[in-house]
Amino acid sequence: MPQVGFGIVGCGMIANFHAEAVKHMRNAKIVACFDTFPASAERFAAANPGVTPYAKYEDMLKDPAVQIVTICT
């Protein structure tokens, strides 16, 4: 089964809970994140290796690695 890539919108405290849940899902991985505060997306990505931070929501949605988006706002 191919791996499913998750994008996270909103990189505050709740995003960490979602990231932990995705880690326990078979064939799933967080691959991207977005926050209206770019520094928050950068921090989240730094704490989660392999995650690409985005400053524009539209750019994250264009990432072919993102199949599912979880909203954490």
Residue pairs with C-beta under 8 A, 6 or more apart in sequence:
1 26
1 27
2 27
3 27
3 28
3 29
4 25
4 27
4 28
4 29
4 67
4 68
5 28
5 29
5 30
5 31
5 32
5 63
5 65
5 66
5 67
5 68
6 18
6 22
6 28
6 29
6 30
6 31
6 32
6 66
6 67
6 68
6 69
6 70
7 30
7 31
7 32
7 33
7 34
7 60
7 61
7 63
7 66
7 68
7 69
7 70
8 15
8 18
8 19
8 30
8 32
8 33
8 34
8 44
8 69
8 70
8 72
9 33
9 34
9 35
9 57
9 60
9 69
9 70
9 71
9 72
9 73
10 34
10 35
10 71
10 72
10 73
11 33
11 34
11 35
11 37
11 40
11 41
11 43
11 44
11 53
11 72
12 35
12 40
12 72
12 73
14 72
15 33
15 44
15 72
16 44
16 47
18 30
18 70
18 72
19 30
19 44
19 48
22 28
22 29
22 30
22 70
23 30
29 50
30 48
30 50
30 51
31 50
31 51
31 52
31 63
31 65
31 66
32 51
32 52
32 53
32 54
32 60
32 63
32 65
32 66
33 41
33 44
33 45
33 48
33 51
33 52
33 53
33 54
33 60
34 41
34 53
34 54
34 55
34 56
34 57
34 60
35 41
35 44
35 53
38 53
38 55
41 53
41 54
41 55
42 53
44 51
44 53
45 51
45 52
45 53
52 60
52 63
52 65
54 60
54 63
60 66
60 69
61 69
